[in-house]
Amino acid sequence: MSGLVWVELDKTAPDHNLQEIKKLSKKGTLFCAVVKSNAYGHGAKEITSLLPSADWFAVNSLEEGIELRDFGIKKPILLLGYVSISQLKEALDADLRLTVYNHETLDRIAELIRNTKIKNPPKIHLKIETGTGRQGILPEEIPDFINHINRIKGLLFEGVSTHYANIEDTINSEYAKMQLKVFKNSLEKIMKSGAKPKLVHTACTAASILFPETHFSMLRAGIGVYGLWPSRETYLSALLSGRYLPDLRPVLSWKTKIVQIKTIPEGHYIGYGCTYRTTRKTRLAVLPVGYADGYDRALGNTAHVLVKGKRAPVIGRVCMNLTMIDVTDIPNAKLEDEVVLLGKDGEEVISAEQMANWAGTINYEIVTRISPFLSRKIV
Ligand SMILES: Cc1ncc(COP(=O)(O)O)c(C=O)c1O
C-alpha cells in the first residue's frame, strides 16, 4: 500500500442509499445488503460499518462470510455462492446461511448434524432456477428437495430465493415477469408441501426499484447501496413508470497524485507501443496507478481524469503501475497534486458509468475491480 492511490468512501451515502431503496417497499420488508466481492470493490469492512440499517448481509463465498464474522458482524449473513462439501462445517460453525441447490450439500449437512456438535441449527435457503440458467433447482425438482429437507431433523429451512436474468438490460419487463410467475408457482408448491420458510427474497436493486411484486419479505440489493444505478435501462424504466426515483448517491471516489511533471516536445511518443505521439509541446504528468490497481488498460488514449477540477486526457497506454496524462491546458498543475480518477472535483465528475463506457464494460465491473490493496478512507 503506497498511499499514492486510494479510495474515499462517503460516510453517509451507503445508509442513505439503502433507505432510499427501502422506501419503495412495504413496511416491514427486510433489507439484505449485498457486500460480496469486497462490497463491489468499495471495501467490505468499511461498507458494512456504514450500513447500520441493513438487516442482513449477503456475500458470495465462505471466506467472505468468515471475514465479516471476523469484523465482528453479528447480523445474519447469507452465502450466495457455492460452499465445498468439505467446508460446510466451517460455514455452519460461523452460522452462515447457505444457498442450497444440491442434494450432496443436504446429505453432508445431515451427516454433520448427526455426527458433530454444531452450535446453531443449520439454516438453508433453497434457490429456484426460474430462467437465469445459473444456480438453483428446477421447479420440477421441488418435491424431491422438500422430501430431502424434511427428512433432516435439526435443519432450518429458512428461505427461498431466485435471481432475475433480464431486468437491467432492457426496458421490456416480459422476461422478468415470466421468471416471477415461475417463482410464484414454485413457492406455492413449497408452501403446499407444508414447509414454512419465513424468508422469501428475489429482488436485486433493479427489481427493488421497478417491481414491488418481487419484494416478498426481503430485498437483496447491491449496486444501489453503492449509489449506482444498475443500468441506463433501469433508470429509464423507473422514469417511464412514474414511480419514486430513489436519490442514489455514489459512495466511492478514486484518487491518486501526480508523481512527475515534465514538458516534452512535439512529436514525442508516450508509453508502451508508442500508441500516442504529441502534436504540440506537451506538459506530461505521470500517475502512479495502472491496471494492477484496477485502472483498466482499455482506458489508455480514451479516459479523462480530473486535475484542479479540469479534465485531463489519458495519453498512451495504461501500464501495470503507471498512467500518463496531458496537463498542458492545466498550467498550474504541479507535483503531488491530487488527481481524481473516479468521482467529483469542483463542477466536473467522472462517473463509474462514463468510465464503464470508455472501458467497454458496466459500472459494476469498474468499481468491483478496484484493487483491494488500496486503502479505503471514510470521509
Ligand atoms: C444472487 C444475487 N442476488 C443479488 C445481487 C445484487 O444485485 P444488484 O447489485 O444488481 O442489486 C446479485 C448481484 O450480482 C446476485 O448475484
The ligand as a Gaussian input file, in Angstrom:
#p B3LYP/6-31G(d) Opt

LIG

0 1
 C      -27.768000     -13.714000      -6.323000
 C      -27.648000     -12.235000      -6.314000
 N      -28.527000     -11.511000      -5.608000
 C      -28.469000     -10.158000      -5.580000
 C      -27.497000      -9.477000      -6.273000
 C      -27.487000      -7.966000      -6.218000
 O      -27.720000      -7.398000      -7.464000
 P      -27.619000      -5.832000      -7.684000
 O      -26.206000      -5.476000      -7.396000
 O      -27.974000      -5.636000      -9.107000
 O      -28.557000      -5.204000      -6.731000
 C      -26.570000     -10.184000      -7.029000
 C      -25.557000      -9.466000      -7.790000
 O      -24.826000      -9.914000      -8.598000
 C      -26.649000     -11.608000      -7.060000
 O      -25.777000     -12.328000      -7.768000

